[in-house]
């Protein structure tokens, strides 16, 4: 990478607004070598499962993978929304490379049923993308008594990864990609206080804490699993104009709309991580705009306990069940 490209990338990363907005990906796509190397493995026969694929960044990632010839399967709560997504993804792919299963990501039993159905129909899975995410403005719990943000964005993704491990191993070297958020930079991992209570609940804080935990959990998966079998990657998409942002953060969207990324720009690194040669990626990194990034911007957000990642793993594993 040239000194100019390195300096520009570092300046964008330090500025936050420049790096997270459409300005960042526009500049980086012109300067960084990761954007100019078009080599990628053949797509024939490759299979991806994408959560959160009925709208926003998840839909954009699923659509682009299908356009490149991947078979794409996704989870959806609503049959109507799923059918609309199938039509959109299928139209872009020009074929029938897309399917779905009905599942509620805040319900472990629902996720178990999806995994059973997928494994009956497919013996391999090349990429699992955890892209589902929502900011809940009010406190709530699922049927197991787990706060909804933790349930839907930590517990059930962990469970789904475990349940789909056999087809992931069959496609080795496969990969699991977790879509976090730049909001996680504001929070420190503390497994003891990760799950917020009704008293003082704030949806944006609950979301940011879980997004921090997603990154730590992805790193812990990578520590435990040989990347020759399954590699684990976490990324953040920057600030993208999605239905979720419009619903949860309308004032932010109004103020930042001129510089918000499109969903496709937000999904760019997901697709790149799914399709790049595995030897280029390793395992356990945190990515933004096709480059590994630091997990910390503020010194007080580093974990106090060196065993925090292990404690998080153990608590989420218990909550997920078998």
Secondary structure, DSSP 8 states (H G I E B T S, - for coil): --HHHHHHHHHHHHHSHHHHSHHHHHHHHHH-HHHH-------TT-EEEESSTTSHHHHHHHHHHHHTT-EEEEEES-HHHHHHHHHHHHHHHTSS-EEEEE--TT-HHHHHHHHHHHHHH-S--SEEEE------SS--B-TTS-BHHHIIIIIHHHHHHHHTHHHHHHT-SEEEEEEE-GGGGG----TTTSS--STT--HHHHHHHHHHHHHHHHHHHHHHS-TTTEEEEEEE--SB--HHHHHH-HHHHHHHGGG-B-HHHHHHHHHHHHHS-GGGT-SS-EEETTEE--S-SSGGGS-SSTTHHHHHHHHHHHHH--
